[in-house]
Amino acid sequence: MKNNQKPHLETAYFAGGCFWGVEYMMKKMNGVVDVVSGYMGGDKDAPRYEEVKTGMTGHAEVVMVDFDPEVVNYEAVAKLFFEIHDPTQTDGQGPDLGNQYRSEIFYTSEEQKDTAAKLISILKSKGLDVVTKLTPASAFWKAEAYHQNYYEIKGSEPYCHAYVKRF
């Protein structure tokens, strides 16, 4: 690749509780170029946090992960997702409870769907009661500016997300 060319990026969408923690943990992976917090899966255009947090819009707090497939593949990114949140907790992560904090992968291709389904199958074979939903990606709505890079700006670590080796 020439120095002035940008890499061809792929995008993945993950909902695993509060987007602050998922964003923070995903950014640490080699090959991840950008992570943006936002909303997906609901029935209202351009939802705002004050609406989403009520659980009434149907949206999940989601991160959009742009990664360089020449450095890291989707399977590795999805494995990290399953290792930084609890895929067995329905509608929440730790103390953050509600449908907006559900575990869900919004896939952009059949390949992503098949890979995620394979990983869920592996986790279930290890005895985990995985509740993560697989849903086609829909409109992604970027969260307000104060939600982006939250932990980096605050200078602290996530309270609902920690790495747990599962693969």
DSSP file with accessible surface (Angstrom, degrees, kcal/mol):
  #  RESIDUE AA STRUCTURE BP1 BP2  ACC     N-H-->O    O-->H-N    N-H-->O    O-->H-N    TCO  KAPPA ALPHA  PHI   PSI    X-CA   Y-CA   Z-CA
    1    1 A M              0   0  126      0, 0.0     2,-0.1     0, 0.0     5,-0.0   0.000 360.0 360.0 360.0 132.0    0.0    0.0    0.0
    2    2 A K    >   -     0   0  148      1,-0.1     3,-2.0     4,-0.1     0, 0.0  -0.402 360.0-111.4 -72.4 153.4    1.4    3.4   -0.9
    3    3 A N  T 3  S+     0   0  174      1,-0.3    -1,-0.1    -2,-0.1     0, 0.0   0.778 116.0  51.2 -58.6 -28.5    1.8    5.9    1.9
    4    4 A N  T 3  S+     0   0  139      2,-0.1     2,-0.4     0, 0.0    -1,-0.3   0.467  92.0  93.5 -91.4  -0.5   -1.0    8.1    0.6
    5    5 A Q    <   -     0   0  108     -3,-2.0     0, 0.0     1,-0.0     0, 0.0  -0.754  69.0-137.8 -93.4 140.3   -3.6    5.3    0.3
    6    6 A K        -     0   0  192     -2,-0.4    -4,-0.1     1,-0.1    -2,-0.1  -0.683  29.5-105.2 -89.8 147.4   -6.0    4.6    3.1
    7    7 A P        -     0   0   42      0, 0.0     2,-0.6     0, 0.0    -1,-0.1  -0.346  33.3-106.1 -68.8 151.9   -6.7    0.9    3.9
    8    8 A H        -     0   0  136     -2,-0.0     2,-0.3     1,-0.0    62,-0.3  -0.712  46.7-154.9 -75.6 118.9   -9.9   -0.7    2.8
    9    9 A L        -     0   0   55     -2,-0.6     2,-0.3    59,-0.2    59,-0.2  -0.697  11.6-150.5-100.0 152.1  -11.9   -0.9    6.1
   10   10 A E  E     -A   67   0A  67     57,-2.8    57,-2.7    -2,-0.3     2,-0.4  -0.830  15.5-139.7-111.2 158.9  -14.6   -3.3    7.2
   11   11 A T  E     -A   66   0A  39     -2,-0.3     2,-0.3    55,-0.2    55,-0.2  -0.954  16.9-177.9-125.1 139.0  -17.3   -2.3    9.7
   12   12 A A  E     -A   65   0A   0     53,-2.2    53,-3.4    -2,-0.4     2,-0.4  -0.954  13.7-148.7-130.2 150.7  -18.9   -4.3   12.5
   13   13 A Y  E     +AB  64 106A  36     93,-0.8    93,-2.0    -2,-0.3     2,-0.4  -0.987  18.4 178.4-125.0 125.7  -21.7   -3.3   14.9
   14   14 A F  E     -AB  63 105A   1     49,-2.0    49,-2.6    -2,-0.4     2,-0.5  -0.986  17.1-165.5-131.3 136.1  -21.9   -4.6   18.4
   15   15 A A  E     + B   0 104A   1     89,-3.1    89,-2.6    -2,-0.4    47,-0.2  -0.984  26.2 149.3-116.6 118.1  -24.3   -4.0   21.3
   16   16 A G  E     - B   0 103A   1      1,-0.6     2,-0.2    -2,-0.5    87,-0.2  -0.303  66.4 -70.7-145.4  53.2  -22.9   -5.3   24.6
   17   17 A G  S    S+     0   0    0     85,-1.0    -1,-0.6    44,-0.2    85,-0.1  -0.591 108.0  15.0  91.9-154.6  -24.3   -3.1   27.4
   18   18 A C  S >> S-     0   0    8     -2,-0.2     4,-1.3    75,-0.2     3,-0.7  -0.303  70.8-139.0 -56.7 127.3  -23.2    0.5   27.9
   19   19 A F  H 3> S+     0   0    2      1,-0.2     4,-2.7     2,-0.2     5,-0.3   0.764  94.0  72.5 -65.9 -20.9  -21.4    1.6   24.7
   20   20 A W  H 3> S+     0   0   38      1,-0.2     4,-2.1     2,-0.2   131,-0.3   0.935 102.0  40.5 -58.5 -47.6  -18.7    3.4   26.7
   21   21 A G  H <> S+     0   0    0     -3,-0.7     4,-2.4     2,-0.2     5,-0.2   0.902 115.3  49.7 -70.4 -41.3  -17.1    0.2   27.9
   22   22 A V  H  X S+     0   0    1     -4,-1.3     4,-2.7     2,-0.2     5,-0.2   0.939 112.5  49.0 -63.7 -43.9  -17.4   -1.6   24.6
   23   23 A E  H  X S+     0   0    0     -4,-2.7     4,-2.1     1,-0.2    -2,-0.2   0.949 111.4  49.8 -57.9 -48.9  -15.9    1.3   22.8
   24   24 A Y  H  < S+     0   0   19     -4,-2.1     4,-0.5    -5,-0.3    -1,-0.2   0.914 115.0  42.3 -58.0 -47.4  -13.0    1.6   25.2
   25   25 A M  H >< S+     0   0   28     -4,-2.4     3,-0.9     1,-0.2     4,-0.3   0.886 112.5  52.7 -71.9 -39.0  -12.1   -2.1   25.0
   26   26 A M  H >< S+     0   0    0     -4,-2.7     3,-1.7     1,-0.2    -1,-0.2   0.867 100.0  62.9 -65.7 -35.8  -12.5   -2.4   21.2
   27   27 A K  T 3< S+     0   0   58     -4,-2.1    -1,-0.2     1,-0.3    -2,-0.2   0.730  94.0  63.8 -62.9 -19.5  -10.2    0.5   20.7
   28   28 A K  T <  S+     0   0  135     -3,-0.9     2,-0.3    -4,-0.5    -1,-0.3   0.615  79.7 103.0 -80.9 -11.5   -7.3   -1.4   22.3
   29   29 A M  S X  S-     0   0   41     -3,-1.7     3,-1.9    -4,-0.3     2,-0.2  -0.561  79.4-116.1 -79.5 131.1   -7.4   -4.2   19.5
   30   30 A N  T 3  S+     0   0  134     -2,-0.3     3,-0.1     1,-0.2    -1,-0.1  -0.445 102.7  28.2 -61.6 130.3   -4.6   -4.0   17.0
   31   31 A G  T 3  S+     0   0   11      1,-0.4    37,-2.8    -2,-0.2     2,-0.5   0.164  86.2 121.1  99.9 -16.9   -6.2   -3.4   13.5
   32   32 A V  E <   -C   67   0A  21     -3,-1.9    -1,-0.4    35,-0.2    35,-0.3  -0.719  37.3-179.1 -79.6 123.3   -9.2   -1.5   14.9
   33   33 A V  E     +     0   0A  81     33,-2.6     2,-0.3    -2,-0.5    34,-0.2   0.813  60.4   0.0 -94.5 -36.9   -9.0    1.9   13.3
   34   34 A D  E     -C   66   0A  76     32,-1.7    32,-2.8     2,-0.0     2,-0.4  -0.994  51.3-164.2-155.8 146.9  -12.1    3.7   14.8
   35   35 A V  E     -C   65   0A   2     -2,-0.3     2,-0.4    30,-0.2    30,-0.2  -0.994  12.2-173.1-135.1 128.3  -14.9    3.0   17.2
   36   36 A V  E     -C   64   0A  14     28,-2.2    28,-2.9    -2,-0.4     2,-0.3  -0.981  18.0-134.9-125.3 131.9  -18.0    5.2   17.4
   37   37 A S  E     +C   63   0A   0     -2,-0.4   106,-2.6    26,-0.2     2,-0.3  -0.637  46.0 121.8 -83.5 142.4  -20.8    5.0   19.9
   38   38 A G  E     -CD  62 142A   0     24,-3.0    24,-3.0   104,-0.3     2,-0.3  -0.880  51.7 -79.3-170.1-157.9  -24.3    5.2   18.7
   39   39 A Y  E     +CD  61 141A   0    102,-2.5   102,-2.6    -2,-0.3     2,-0.3  -0.958  36.6 162.6-133.0 144.9  -27.7    3.6   18.5
   40   40 A M  E     +C   60   0A   0     20,-1.5    20,-3.0    -2,-0.3   100,-0.1  -0.987  49.1  45.3-155.0 156.2  -29.3    0.9   16.3
   41   41 A G  S    S+     0   0   30     98,-0.4     2,-0.1    -2,-0.3    99,-0.1   0.495  79.8 111.4  93.0   6.2  -32.2   -1.5   16.1
   42   42 A G        -     0   0   29     97,-0.2    -1,-0.3     2,-0.2    16,-0.2  -0.315  69.9-118.3-104.9-171.5  -35.0    0.8   17.1
   43   43 A D  S    S+     0   0  135     14,-2.4     2,-0.4    -2,-0.1    15,-0.1   0.125  82.2  83.1-117.5  20.8  -38.0    2.3   15.3
   44   44 A K  S    S-     0   0   82     13,-0.3     2,-0.2     0, 0.0    -2,-0.2  -0.986  73.8-124.8-127.3 132.7  -37.3    6.0   15.5
   45   45 A D  S    S+     0   0  126     -2,-0.4    -2,-0.1     1,-0.2    96,-0.0  -0.508  88.5   1.1 -71.9 142.9  -35.1    8.1   13.2
   46   46 A A  S    S-     0   0   47     -2,-0.2    -1,-0.2     1,-0.1    94,-0.0   0.881  84.5-165.9  49.3  53.8  -32.3   10.1   14.8
   47   47 A P        -     0   0    0      0, 0.0     2,-0.3     0, 0.0    -1,-0.1  -0.316   7.6-141.1 -68.8 152.1  -33.0    9.0   18.4
   48   48 A R    >>  -     0   0  107      1,-0.1     4,-2.5    95,-0.1     3,-1.4  -0.792  24.8-108.2-108.4 158.6  -31.3   11.0   21.2
   49   49 A Y  H 3> S+     0   0   39     -2,-0.3     4,-3.0     1,-0.3     5,-0.2   0.871 117.1  60.5 -54.5 -43.0  -29.8    9.5   24.3
   50   50 A E  H 34 S+     0   0  110      1,-0.2    -1,-0.3     2,-0.2     4,-0.2   0.818 112.5  39.9 -58.2 -29.5  -32.6   10.9   26.5
   51   51 A E  H X4>S+     0   0   63     -3,-1.4     3,-1.0     2,-0.1     5,-0.7   0.898 114.9  50.1 -83.0 -45.4  -35.1    8.8   24.4
   52   52 A V  H ><5S+     0   0    0     -4,-2.5     3,-2.3     1,-0.2     5,-0.2   0.898 102.0  61.7 -62.1 -40.4  -33.0    5.7   24.1
   53   53 A K  T 3<5S+     0   0   87     -4,-3.0    -1,-0.2     1,-0.3    -2,-0.1   0.719  94.3  63.7 -65.7 -15.8  -32.2    5.4   27.8
   54   54 A T  T < 5S-     0   0   85     -3,-1.0    -1,-0.3    -4,-0.2    -2,-0.2   0.676 103.3-131.7 -76.5 -17.9  -36.0    5.0   28.5
   55   55 A G  T < 5S+     0   0   24     -3,-2.3     3,-0.3    -4,-0.3    -3,-0.1   0.455  79.1 110.1  80.3   2.4  -35.9    1.7   26.5
   56   56 A M      < +     0   0  157     -5,-0.7    -4,-0.1     1,-0.2    -3,-0.1   0.638  64.8  59.7 -88.2 -14.4  -39.0    2.9   24.6
   57   57 A T  S    S-     0   0   11     -6,-0.4   -14,-2.4    -5,-0.2   -13,-0.3   0.637  99.7-126.4 -88.3 -15.1  -37.4    3.4   21.2
   58   58 A G        +     0   0   26     -3,-0.3     2,-0.1     1,-0.3    -2,-0.1   0.409  63.7 135.7  84.6  -2.7  -36.2   -0.2   20.8
   59   59 A H        -     0   0    4    -20,-0.0     2,-0.3     1,-0.0    -1,-0.3  -0.458  44.8-144.7 -77.2 152.4  -32.6    1.0   20.1
   60   60 A A  E     - C   0  40A   0    -20,-3.0   -20,-1.5    -2,-0.1     2,-0.6  -0.827  27.8-106.9-106.3 151.7  -29.6   -0.7   21.6
   61   61 A E  E     - C   0  39A   3     39,-3.0   -45,-0.4    -2,-0.3     2,-0.3  -0.731  55.6-179.4 -74.4 122.8  -26.5    1.2   22.6
   62   62 A V  E     - C   0  38A   1    -24,-3.0   -24,-3.0    -2,-0.6     2,-0.4  -0.899  27.7-142.6-129.3 151.5  -24.1    0.1   19.8
   63   63 A V  E     -AC  14  37A   1    -49,-2.6   -49,-2.0    -2,-0.3     2,-0.6  -0.956  11.9-145.6-113.7 138.0  -20.6    0.6   18.8
   64   64 A M  E     -AC  13  36A  35    -28,-2.9   -28,-2.2    -2,-0.4     2,-0.6  -0.925  19.6-162.1 -97.2 119.7  -19.6    0.9   15.1
   65   65 A V  E     -AC  12  35A   0    -53,-3.4   -53,-2.2    -2,-0.6     2,-0.5  -0.928   7.4-165.5-111.5 114.6  -16.1   -0.7   14.8
   66   66 A D  E     +AC  11  34A  30    -32,-2.8   -33,-2.6    -2,-0.6   -32,-1.7  -0.888  20.1 174.2 -96.3 126.9  -14.1    0.1   11.7
   67   67 A F  E     -AC  10  32A   0    -57,-2.7   -57,-2.8    -2,-0.5   -35,-0.2  -0.944  36.6-117.7-136.2 156.1  -11.2   -2.3   11.3
   68   68 A D    >>  -     0   0   20    -37,-2.8     4,-2.5    -2,-0.3     3,-2.2  -0.830  18.7-158.0 -93.1 109.3   -8.4   -3.1    8.7
   69   69 A P  T 34 S+     0   0   42      0, 0.0    -1,-0.1     0, 0.0   -60,-0.1   0.634  91.0  65.7 -67.4 -10.2   -9.0   -6.7    7.5
   70   70 A E  T 34 S+     0   0  148    -62,-0.3     3,-0.1     1,-0.1   -61,-0.0   0.626 114.6  30.6 -80.0 -12.7   -5.3   -6.8    6.5
   71   71 A V  T <4 S+     0   0   76     -3,-2.2     2,-0.3     1,-0.4    -1,-0.1   0.742 134.3   8.5-109.4 -42.5   -4.4   -6.6   10.2
   72   72 A V     <  -     0   0   17     -4,-2.5    -1,-0.4   -41,-0.2     2,-0.2  -0.998  69.5-135.2-144.0 142.5   -7.3   -8.3   12.0
   73   73 A N     >  -     0   0   90     -2,-0.3     4,-1.8    -3,-0.1     3,-0.2  -0.523  29.4-105.9 -97.9 169.2  -10.3  -10.3   10.7
   74   74 A Y  H  > S+     0   0   15      1,-0.2     4,-3.1     2,-0.2     5,-0.3   0.884 117.1  58.8 -59.3 -40.7  -14.0  -10.1   11.7
   75   75 A E  H  > S+     0   0   49      1,-0.2     4,-2.6     2,-0.2    -1,-0.2   0.923 106.2  47.6 -58.3 -43.0  -13.8  -13.3   13.7
   76   76 A A  H  > S+     0   0   32     -3,-0.2     4,-2.1     2,-0.2    -1,-0.2   0.907 113.2  48.3 -64.9 -40.1  -11.1  -11.9   15.9
   77   77 A V  H  X S+     0   0    0     -4,-1.8     4,-2.1     2,-0.2    -2,-0.2   0.932 113.1  47.7 -66.0 -43.7  -13.0   -8.7   16.5
   78   78 A A  H  X S+     0   0    0     -4,-3.1     4,-2.1     1,-0.2    -2,-0.2   0.888 108.7  54.5 -66.1 -38.0  -16.2  -10.7   17.2
   79   79 A K  H  X S+     0   0   66     -4,-2.6     4,-1.2    -5,-0.3    -1,-0.2   0.930 107.2  50.9 -59.4 -44.7  -14.3  -13.0   19.6
   80   80 A L  H >X S+     0   0   22     -4,-2.1     4,-1.0     1,-0.2     3,-0.9   0.931 106.2  55.6 -59.1 -42.7  -13.1   -9.9   21.5
   81   81 A F  H >X S+     0   0    0     -4,-2.1     3,-1.0     1,-0.3     4,-0.5   0.931 108.1  47.8 -54.0 -46.5  -16.8   -8.7   21.7
   82   82 A F  H 3< S+     0   0    0     -4,-2.1    -1,-0.3     1,-0.2    -2,-0.2   0.708 112.6  50.5 -69.8 -17.6  -17.8  -11.9   23.4
   83   83 A E  H << S+     0   0   12     -4,-1.2    81,-2.9    -3,-0.9    -1,-0.2   0.502 107.1  51.7 -99.2  -4.0  -14.9  -11.6   25.8
   84   84 A I  H << S+     0   0    1     -3,-1.0     2,-0.3    -4,-1.0    78,-0.2   0.349 113.7  34.6-113.9   3.3  -15.5   -8.1   26.9
   85   85 A H  S  < S-     0   0    6     -4,-0.5    79,-0.1    -5,-0.2    76,-0.1  -0.939  89.0 -99.4-144.3 170.4  -19.1   -8.4   27.9
   86   86 A D    >   -     0   0   51     -2,-0.3     3,-1.4     1,-0.1     6,-0.1  -0.805  29.3-172.2 -95.3 101.4  -21.4  -11.0   29.4
   87   87 A P  T 3  S+     0   0    0      0, 0.0    44,-3.2     0, 0.0    45,-0.7   0.474  81.0  63.1 -75.1   3.3  -23.2  -12.7   26.5
   88   88 A T  T 3  S+     0   0   45     42,-0.3     2,-0.6    43,-0.2    -2,-0.0   0.511  79.7  95.2-101.2  -7.1  -25.4  -14.6   28.9
   89   89 A Q    X   -     0   0   45     -3,-1.4     3,-0.6     3,-0.1     2,-0.4  -0.766  70.0-139.3 -91.4 122.5  -27.1  -11.6   30.6
   90   90 A T  T 3  S-     0   0   92     -2,-0.6     8,-0.2     1,-0.2    12,-0.1  -0.630  75.6  -9.0 -80.7 131.3  -30.4  -10.7   29.1
   91   91 A D  T 3  S+     0   0   58     -2,-0.4     7,-2.9     8,-0.1     2,-0.3   0.875 124.0  33.2  51.7  52.6  -31.2   -7.0   28.7
   92   92 A G  E <   -F   97   0B   0     -3,-0.6     2,-0.3     9,-0.6     5,-0.2  -0.893  64.4-122.7 160.1 172.1  -28.2   -5.6   30.5
   93   93 A Q  E >  S-F   96   0B   4      3,-2.1     3,-2.2    -2,-0.3   -75,-0.2  -0.927  76.5 -47.3-142.5 116.4  -24.6   -5.7   31.6
   94   94 A G  T 3  S-     0   0   40     -2,-0.3    66,-0.1     1,-0.3    -1,-0.1  -0.338 127.5 -10.9  57.7-130.2  -23.9   -5.6   35.3
   95   95 A P  T 3  S+     0   0   93      0, 0.0     2,-1.0     0, 0.0    -1,-0.3   0.584 114.6  95.7 -79.2  -9.5  -26.0   -2.8   36.9
   96   96 A D  E <   +F   93   0B  23     -3,-2.2    -3,-2.1     5,-0.1     2,-0.4  -0.722  59.8 178.4 -84.1 104.0  -27.0   -1.3   33.6
   97   97 A L  E     +F   92   0B 116     -2,-1.0    -5,-0.3    -5,-0.2     2,-0.2  -0.844  23.3  77.2-113.7 145.1  -30.4   -2.9   33.0
   98   98 A G  S >  S-     0   0   25     -7,-2.9     3,-2.1    -2,-0.4   -43,-0.1  -0.516  83.6 -82.6 136.7 156.8  -32.9   -2.5   30.1
   99   99 A N  G >  S+     0   0   52      1,-0.3     3,-1.6    -2,-0.2    -7,-0.1   0.794 120.9  66.6 -57.3 -29.3  -33.4   -3.5   26.5
  100  100 A Q  G 3  S+     0   0   12      1,-0.3   -39,-3.0   -48,-0.2    -1,-0.3   0.672 100.1  52.1 -69.6 -11.9  -31.1   -0.7   25.3
  101  101 A Y  G <  S+     0   0   24     -3,-2.1    -9,-0.6   -41,-0.2    -1,-0.3   0.154  84.7 134.3-107.8  18.4  -28.2   -2.6   27.0
  102  102 A R    <   -     0   0   11     -3,-1.6   -85,-1.0   -11,-0.3     2,-0.6  -0.123  62.8-108.1 -67.1 164.8  -28.9   -6.0   25.4
  103  103 A S  E     +B   16   0A   3    -14,-0.3    30,-2.1   -87,-0.2     2,-0.3  -0.855  57.0 146.6 -95.2 117.9  -26.3   -8.2   23.8
  104  104 A E  E     -Be  15 133A   9    -89,-2.6   -89,-3.1    -2,-0.6     2,-0.5  -0.990  39.3-148.7-155.5 140.7  -26.7   -8.1   20.0
  105  105 A I  E     -Be  14 134A   0     28,-3.1    30,-2.6    -2,-0.3     2,-0.8  -0.971  11.4-157.0-110.2 125.4  -24.6   -8.3   16.9
  106  106 A F  E     -Be  13 135A   0    -93,-2.0   -93,-0.8    -2,-0.5     2,-0.2  -0.900  20.8-154.3-101.2 104.4  -25.9   -6.4   13.9
  107  107 A Y  E     - e   0 136A  26     28,-1.8    30,-3.0    -2,-0.8   -95,-0.1  -0.516  20.8-162.9 -88.2 150.3  -24.3   -8.1   10.9
  108  108 A T  S    S+     0   0   72    -97,-0.2     2,-0.3    -2,-0.2    -1,-0.1   0.432  75.3  21.2-107.3  -4.9  -23.5   -6.5    7.6
  109  109 A S  S  > S-     0   0   45      1,-0.1     4,-2.2     0, 0.0    -1,-0.1  -0.978  78.3-108.8-154.4 163.3  -23.1   -9.7    5.5
  110  110 A E  H  > S+     0   0  114     -2,-0.3     4,-2.9     1,-0.2     5,-0.2   0.843 119.3  58.9 -64.2 -32.2  -24.0  -13.3    5.6
  111  111 A E  H  > S+     0   0  143      2,-0.2     4,-2.5     1,-0.2    -1,-0.2   0.930 106.5  46.3 -63.1 -44.3  -20.3  -14.0    6.3
  112  112 A Q  H  > S+     0   0    6      2,-0.2     4,-2.7     1,-0.2     5,-0.2   0.929 113.3  50.1 -62.3 -43.6  -20.5  -11.9    9.5
  113  113 A K  H  X S+     0   0   73     -4,-2.2     4,-2.7     1,-0.2    -2,-0.2   0.938 112.2  46.8 -60.1 -47.8  -23.7  -13.6   10.5
  114  114 A D  H  X S+     0   0   99     -4,-2.9     4,-2.3     2,-0.2    -1,-0.2   0.901 112.8  49.5 -63.3 -40.8  -22.2  -17.1    9.9
  115  115 A T  H  X S+     0   0   24     -4,-2.5     4,-2.3    -5,-0.2    -1,-0.2   0.937 112.5  46.7 -64.3 -46.4  -19.1  -16.2   11.8
  116  116 A A  H  X S+     0   0    0     -4,-2.7     4,-2.5     1,-0.2    -2,-0.2   0.916 111.8  51.3 -62.5 -42.2  -21.0  -14.8   14.8
  117  117 A A  H  X S+     0   0   43     -4,-2.7     4,-2.4    -5,-0.2    -1,-0.2   0.900 108.9  51.6 -62.7 -39.2  -23.3  -17.9   14.8
  118  118 A K  H  X S+     0   0   95     -4,-2.3     4,-2.3     2,-0.2    -1,-0.2   0.924 110.3  48.5 -62.7 -43.6  -20.3  -20.2   14.8
  119  119 A L  H  X S+     0   0    0     -4,-2.3     4,-2.5     2,-0.2    -2,-0.2   0.905 110.6  50.6 -65.4 -39.9  -18.8  -18.3   17.8
  120  120 A I  H  X S+     0   0   16     -4,-2.5     4,-2.8     1,-0.2    -1,-0.2   0.926 109.4  51.8 -62.2 -42.3  -22.1  -18.5   19.7
  121  121 A S  H  X S+     0   0   76     -4,-2.4     4,-2.3     1,-0.2    -2,-0.2   0.911 108.9  50.2 -60.9 -42.3  -22.2  -22.2   19.0
  122  122 A I  H  X S+     0   0   56     -4,-2.3     4,-0.9     2,-0.2    -1,-0.2   0.939 111.7  47.9 -61.5 -46.0  -18.7  -22.6   20.4
  123  123 A L  H ><>S+     0   0    0     -4,-2.5     5,-2.1     1,-0.2     3,-0.6   0.907 111.2  50.4 -63.9 -40.2  -19.6  -20.7   23.5
  124  124 A K  H ><5S+     0   0  112     -4,-2.8     3,-2.0     1,-0.2    -1,-0.2   0.892 105.3  56.9 -64.5 -36.9  -22.8  -22.8   24.0
  125  125 A S  H 3<5S+     0   0   97     -4,-2.3    -1,-0.2     1,-0.3    -2,-0.2   0.736 102.8  56.4 -66.5 -19.5  -20.8  -26.0   23.6
  126  126 A K  T <<5S-     0   0  119     -4,-0.9    -1,-0.3    -3,-0.6    -2,-0.2   0.308 129.2 -98.3 -90.9   5.0  -18.7  -24.7   26.5
  127  127 A G  T < 5S+     0   0   67     -3,-2.0     2,-0.4     1,-0.3    -3,-0.2   0.496  77.2 139.5  95.0   5.3  -21.8  -24.5   28.6
  128  128 A L      < -     0   0   54     -5,-2.1     2,-1.6    -8,-0.1    -1,-0.3  -0.695  51.1-139.4 -86.0 133.8  -22.6  -20.8   28.3
  129  129 A D        -     0   0  122     -2,-0.4     2,-0.2     2,-0.0    -1,-0.1  -0.615  29.8-163.9 -89.4  76.9  -26.3  -19.9   27.9
  130  130 A V        +     0   0    8     -2,-1.6   -42,-0.3   -10,-0.2   -40,-0.0  -0.457  20.9 178.9 -70.6 129.5  -25.6  -17.2   25.2
  131  131 A V        +     0   0   46    -44,-3.2   -43,-0.2    -2,-0.2    -1,-0.1   0.341  32.2 136.4-109.4   2.9  -28.5  -14.8   24.6
  132  132 A T        -     0   0   12    -45,-0.7   -28,-0.3   -28,-0.1     2,-0.2  -0.293  47.0-140.1 -57.0 127.6  -26.8  -12.6   22.0
  133  133 A K  E     -e  104   0A  97    -30,-2.1   -28,-3.1    -2,-0.0     2,-0.5  -0.626   2.2-143.9 -88.0 149.4  -29.1  -11.8   19.1
  134  134 A L  E     +e  105   0A  50     -2,-0.2   -28,-0.2   -30,-0.2   -21,-0.0  -0.974  30.9 165.5-113.9 120.8  -28.0  -11.8   15.5
  135  135 A T  E     -e  106   0A  41    -30,-2.6   -28,-1.8    -2,-0.5     3,-0.1  -0.989  42.0-102.4-138.3 139.4  -29.8   -9.1   13.5
  136  136 A P  E     -e  107   0A  76      0, 0.0   -28,-0.2     0, 0.0   -30,-0.0  -0.364  50.4-102.7 -59.4 139.3  -29.2   -7.5   10.1
  137  137 A A        +     0   0   36    -30,-3.0     2,-0.2     1,-0.1     3,-0.1  -0.333  46.5 177.0 -62.1 144.8  -27.6   -4.1   10.5
  138  138 A S        -     0   0   63      1,-0.2    -1,-0.1    -3,-0.1   -32,-0.0  -0.518  47.3 -26.6-128.7-159.5  -30.0   -1.1   10.0
  139  139 A A        -     0   0   53     -2,-0.2     2,-0.5   -97,-0.1   -98,-0.4  -0.294  58.7-147.3 -60.1 132.3  -29.5    2.6   10.3
  140  140 A F        -     0   0   42   -100,-0.1     2,-0.6    -3,-0.1  -100,-0.2  -0.912   8.5-161.2-101.6 127.9  -26.7    3.6   12.7
  141  141 A W  E     -D   39   0A  68   -102,-2.6  -102,-2.5    -2,-0.5     2,-0.1  -0.948  19.0-128.8-113.0 115.0  -27.3    6.8   14.6
  142  142 A K  E     -D   38   0A 130     -2,-0.6  -104,-0.3  -104,-0.2     3,-0.1  -0.393  26.5-121.8 -63.3 134.2  -24.2    8.4   16.1
  143  143 A A        -     0   0    4   -106,-2.6  -106,-0.1     1,-0.2    -1,-0.1  -0.270  42.1 -73.6 -71.9 164.0  -24.5    9.2   19.8
  144  144 A E    >   -     0   0   26      1,-0.1     3,-2.2     3,-0.1     4,-0.5  -0.112  48.4-105.0 -57.0 155.1  -24.0   12.7   21.1
  145  145 A A  G >  S+     0   0   87      1,-0.3     3,-1.5     2,-0.2    -1,-0.1   0.832 117.2  62.9 -55.6 -36.0  -20.5   14.0   21.2
  146  146 A Y  G 3  S+     0   0  133      1,-0.3    -1,-0.3     3,-0.0    -2,-0.1   0.653  99.2  56.8 -70.5  -9.8  -20.2   13.7   25.0
  147  147 A H  G X  S+     0   0    2     -3,-2.2     3,-0.8  -110,-0.1     2,-0.3   0.594  86.8  95.7 -90.6 -13.4  -20.6    9.9   24.6
  148  148 A Q  T <  S-     0   0   19     -3,-1.5     5,-0.1    -4,-0.5  -112,-0.1  -0.614 101.8  -4.8 -82.2 136.2  -17.6    9.5   22.3
  149  149 A N  T 3> S+     0   0   64     -2,-0.3     4,-2.5  -114,-0.2     5,-0.3   0.824  84.4 163.8  55.2  35.4  -14.3    8.5   23.8
  150  150 A Y  H <>  +     0   0   55     -3,-0.8     4,-2.7     1,-0.2     5,-0.2   0.901  67.4  40.9 -54.8 -52.6  -16.0    8.7   27.2
  151  151 A Y  H  >>S+     0   0    6   -131,-0.3     4,-2.1     1,-0.2     5,-1.4   0.858 113.4  53.6 -71.2 -32.1  -13.4    6.8   29.3
  152  152 A E  H  45S+     0   0   83      2,-0.2    -1,-0.2     3,-0.2    -2,-0.2   0.934 114.4  42.3 -64.5 -42.5  -10.4    8.4   27.6
  153  153 A I  H  <5S+     0   0  132     -4,-2.5    -2,-0.2     1,-0.2    -1,-0.2   0.919 117.4  46.2 -69.6 -41.9  -11.8   11.9   28.4
  154  154 A K  H  <5S-     0   0  125     -4,-2.7    -1,-0.2    -5,-0.3    -2,-0.2   0.774 103.5-133.2 -72.0 -26.8  -12.8   10.9   31.9
  155  155 A G  T  <5 +     0   0   67     -4,-2.1     2,-0.2     1,-0.3    -3,-0.2   0.836  66.8 103.5  77.7  32.1   -9.5    9.2   32.6
  156  156 A S      < -     0   0   39     -5,-1.4    -1,-0.3    -6,-0.1    -2,-0.1  -0.761  67.7-105.8-134.8-176.6  -11.0    6.1   34.1
  157  157 A E        -     0   0  131     -2,-0.2  -136,-0.1    -3,-0.1    -5,-0.0  -0.786  43.7 -86.8-112.5 156.6  -11.8    2.5   33.2
  158  158 A P        -     0   0   18      0, 0.0    -1,-0.1     0, 0.0     0, 0.0  -0.262  26.6-161.8 -61.4 143.9  -15.1    0.8   32.4
  159  159 A Y  S    S+     0   0  133      1,-0.1     3,-0.1     3,-0.0    -2,-0.0   0.592  89.1  41.6 -99.6 -15.9  -17.1   -0.5   35.4
  160  160 A C  S    S+     0   0   21      1,-0.1     2,-0.4   -66,-0.1    -1,-0.1   0.436 108.1  63.5-108.7  -3.9  -19.4   -2.9   33.5
  161  161 A H        +     0   0   11    -76,-0.1     2,-0.3   -68,-0.1   -76,-0.1  -0.988  50.3 155.6-130.2 133.4  -16.8   -4.4   31.1
  162  162 A A        -     0   0   65     -2,-0.4     2,-0.3   -78,-0.2    -3,-0.0  -0.977  46.1 -98.0-149.0 151.5  -13.8   -6.5   31.7
  163  163 A Y        +     0   0  115     -2,-0.3     2,-0.4   -79,-0.1   -79,-0.2  -0.566  38.3 177.6 -75.4 129.7  -11.9   -9.0   29.6
  164  164 A V        -     0   0   71    -81,-2.9     2,-0.3    -2,-0.3   -79,-0.1  -0.971  30.5-125.7-132.4 117.7  -12.8  -12.7   30.3
  165  165 A K        +     0   0  143     -2,-0.4   -85,-0.0     1,-0.2   -82,-0.0  -0.445  43.3 155.0 -65.4 123.0  -11.0  -15.3   28.1
  166  166 A R              0   0   42     -2,-0.3    -1,-0.2   -87,-0.1   -40,-0.0   0.475 360.0 360.0-124.9 -13.3  -13.7  -17.5   26.5
  167  167 A F              0   0   41    -88,-0.0    -1,-0.1   -84,-0.0   -48,-0.0  -0.882 360.0 360.0-118.1 360.0  -12.0  -18.8   23.3
